Amino acid sequence: MSLLGKKVFVTGGTGFVGGYIIQALLKEGAQIVAMNGVQNDKSFLKNENDQIEWVDVHLLDPSQLSDVLKEVEYIVHAASIVSFNTSREELRAVNVEGTANLVNIALQSNIKKFIFISSIAALGIPEFGDQINEESKWTGEKGMSQYAISKYNAEQEVWRGYREGLDMVILNPSVIFGVGDFKRSSLSILNYIKEGVKFYPSGLFSSVDVRDVSQSVVNALRLPITGERFILNASNLPFKEALTIISKQLNVNPPVKSISRSTVMFLYYIKKIFSIFSSKQNALTKDLINTLFSTYQYQNIKAIEKLDIRFYSLEETMLWINSNQ
């Protein structure tokens, strides 16, 4: 199916991922209606700005959403809070309630397909082994971050919509990298590495190129697929290898020494004590530590076979980033 002339509503359009999604949809000839974000930074889309209809709506205001979606055919929901430090209440309000509102109005409107940008965090922890695919079952909230719980619950709202008649596709990307502002979104990881990292943890690092995420959105809209989810992940690399690849393209020395989980936990408690006596929030959280030492492997074969995604390697992504710094 062609997207030429099709009207698509995009949430999170002022964000890193949303900006690339809008660019990809415009290349397909789609008409874009995009939600102004909290940051409201449209500099990334300065060349496309006159092709986009920006609207001031809030995900927690159903009446506003209802007015905007009257003339829309497709929805790409990319807006969310991505954080290990945000409160449970704020995560639930934006990630879960906002998604529920959008699904409810989509069911009442003439929406032909709903694409939800979720996360591998919503896949949970496997009961046995370390392999995770689209059929993996959520085993409960124990050991899961508040962010993961919020994304899982948001997915449940989308699945509810599907059971009630909404055509939808869920995309579960890993850590998303690409050309952009290192101070925003998942790119802040690159900013941290650019300052120099001396140690590497023993876990696996999973990442995906933002170009593959945006192309997955396009393909999910164009192809006759509904009621499915897809893991978007280029590779599962040991942190040492991933940090070496990233450091090389950022022109900094790679880490050469490993660090144990017990050492990181000790640092966590020290930082937690200091944070009590200061206004500075402890950036090192237990959820982040779990991520650094996780050995789960996220399988991408379904996206390759059904969404026709090739997946850029981490090295290819970092070469692209380096050439555009």
Backbone hydrogen bonds, N-H to C=O, Kabsch-Sander energy under -0.5 kcal/mol:
donor,donor_aa,acceptor,acceptor_aa,energy
5,G,29,G,-3.0
6,K,3,L,-2.2
8,V,6,K,-0.6
8,V,31,Q,-3.2
9,F,74,Y,-2.9
10,V,8,V,-0.5
10,V,33,V,-2.6
11,T,76,V,-2.3
15,G,12,G,-1.7
18,G,12,G,-0.5
19,G,15,G,-2.1
20,Y,16,F,-1.2
21,I,17,V,-2.2
22,I,18,G,-2.4
23,Q,19,G,-2.1
24,A,20,Y,-2.4
25,L,21,I,-2.3
26,L,22,I,-2.5
27,K,23,Q,-1.8
28,E,24,A,-0.8
28,E,25,L,-0.5
29,G,26,L,-1.6
30,A,25,L,-2.2
31,Q,6,K,-3.2
32,I,30,A,-0.5
32,I,51,Q,-0.7
33,V,8,V,-2.8
34,A,32,I,-0.5
34,A,53,E,-2.3
35,M,10,V,-2.3
36,N,55,V,-2.6
42,K,40,N,-0.8
45,L,42,K,-0.9
46,K,43,S,-1.4
48,E,45,L,-1.1
49,N,45,L,-1.3
51,Q,48,E,-2.5
52,I,49,N,-1.4
53,E,32,I,-2.6
54,W,52,I,-0.9
55,V,34,A,-2.7
57,V,55,V,-1.1
61,D,58,H,-2.1
64,Q,61,D,-0.5
65,L,61,D,-1.9
66,S,62,P,-2.7
67,D,63,S,-1.6
68,V,64,Q,-1.8
69,L,65,L,-2.3
70,K,67,D,-0.7
71,E,68,V,-0.7
72,V,69,L,-0.8
73,E,7,K,-2.2
74,Y,7,K,-1.9
75,I,113,K,-2.1
76,V,9,F,-2.9
77,H,75,I,-0.5
77,H,115,I,-3.3
78,A,11,T,-1.0
78,A,76,V,-1.0
82,V,80,S,-0.6
83,S,81,I,-0.6
91,L,87,S,-2.3
92,R,88,R,-2.4
93,A,89,E,-2.3
94,V,90,E,-2.2
95,N,91,L,-2.3
96,V,91,L,-0.7
96,V,92,R,-1.4
97,E,92,R,-2.7
98,G,93,A,-1.2
100,A,96,V,-2.6
101,N,97,E,-2.4
102,L,98,G,-1.9
103,V,99,T,-2.6
104,N,100,A,-2.6
105,I,101,N,-2.2
106,A,102,L,-2.2
107,L,103,V,-2.1
108,Q,104,N,-1.1
109,S,105,I,-1.3
111,I,106,A,-0.9
111,I,109,S,-0.7
112,K,73,E,-3.6
113,K,73,E,-0.9
114,F,167,D,-2.1
115,I,75,I,-3.2
116,F,114,F,-0.5
116,F,169,V,-2.5
117,I,77,H,-2.5
117,I,115,I,-0.5
118,S,116,F,-1.0
118,S,171,L,-3.1
120,I,173,P,-2.0
122,A,119,S,-1.3
123,L,120,I,-1.7
124,G,121,A,-1.1
132,I,297,Q,-2.9
136,S,133,N,-1.6
144,M,141,E,-2.4
149,I,145,S,-2.3
150,S,146,Q,-2.2
151,K,147,Y,-2.3
152,Y,148,A,-2.5
153,N,149,I,-2.5
154,A,150,S,-2.0
155,E,151,K,-2.3
156,Q,152,Y,-1.8
157,E,153,N,-1.2
158,V,154,A,-1.5
159,W,155,E,-2.8
160,R,156,Q,-2.1
161,G,157,E,-2.0
162,Y,158,V,-1.9
163,R,159,W,-2.3
164,E,160,R,-1.5
165,G,162,Y,-1.7
166,L,161,G,-2.7
167,D,165,G,-0.5
169,V,114,F,-2.1
170,I,228,E,-2.5
171,L,116,F,-2.8
172,N,230,F,-3.4
174,S,232,L,-1.9
175,V,206,S,-1.5
177,F,175,V,-0.5
177,F,208,V,-2.4
182,F,180,G,-0.6
184,R,181,D,-2.0
187,L,184,R,-1.1
188,S,185,S,-1.7
189,I,186,S,-1.5
190,L,187,L,-0.8
191,N,182,F,-0.5
191,N,187,L,-1.3
192,Y,188,S,-1.9
193,I,189,I,-2.3
194,K,190,L,-2.5
195,E,191,N,-0.9
195,E,192,Y,-0.6
196,G,193,I,-1.8
197,V,253,N,-0.5
200,Y,257,K,-2.1
203,G,292,L,-1.4
204,L,294,S,-3.3
205,F,237,L,-4.1
206,S,204,L,-0.5
207,S,235,S,-0.9
208,V,175,V,-2.6
210,V,177,F,-2.7
212,D,209,D,-0.9
213,V,209,D,-1.6
214,S,210,V,-2.4
215,Q,211,R,-1.9
216,S,212,D,-1.9
217,V,213,V,-1.7
218,V,214,S,-1.8
219,N,215,Q,-2.8
220,A,216,S,-2.5
221,L,217,V,-1.8
222,R,218,V,-2.2
223,L,219,N,-2.7
225,I,223,L,-2.4
227,G,168,M,-2.4
228,E,168,M,-0.8
230,F,170,I,-2.1
232,L,172,N,-2.2
233,N,231,I,-0.7
234,A,207,S,-2.6
235,S,207,S,-0.9
237,L,205,F,-2.4
239,F,203,G,-2.2
242,A,238,P,-2.5
243,L,239,F,-3.1
244,T,240,K,-1.6
245,I,241,E,-2.2
246,I,242,A,-2.5
247,S,243,L,-2.6
248,K,244,T,-2.1
249,Q,245,I,-1.5
250,L,246,I,-1.3
251,N,248,K,-1.0
252,V,247,S,-2.4
256,V,198,K,-1.0
257,K,198,K,-1.3
259,I,200,Y,-1.9
264,V,260,S,-2.0
265,M,261,R,-2.6
266,F,262,S,-2.0
267,L,263,T,-2.2
268,Y,264,V,-2.2
269,Y,265,M,-2.1
270,I,266,F,-2.0
271,K,267,L,-2.8
272,K,268,Y,-2.2
273,I,269,Y,-2.0
274,F,270,I,-2.1
275,S,271,K,-2.3
276,I,272,K,-0.9
276,I,273,I,-0.7
277,F,273,I,-0.7
277,F,274,F,-0.8
278,S,275,S,-0.9
283,A,281,Q,-0.7
285,T,283,A,-0.9
289,I,285,T,-2.2
290,N,286,K,-2.4
291,T,287,D,-1.7
292,L,288,L,-2.2
293,F,289,I,-1.4
294,S,291,T,-1.0
297,Q,130,D,-3.4
298,Y,296,Y,-0.5
299,Q,132,I,-2.7
299,Q,297,Q,-0.6
304,I,300,N,-1.8
305,E,301,I,-2.4
306,K,302,K,-3.0
307,L,302,K,-0.6
307,L,303,A,-1.1
309,I,303,A,-1.3
317,T,313,S,-2.4
318,M,314,L,-2.6
319,L,315,E,-2.2
320,W,316,E,-1.9
321,I,317,T,-2.4
322,N,318,M,-2.8
323,S,319,L,-2.0
324,N,320,W,-0.5
324,N,321,I,-1.2
325,Q,322,N,-1.1
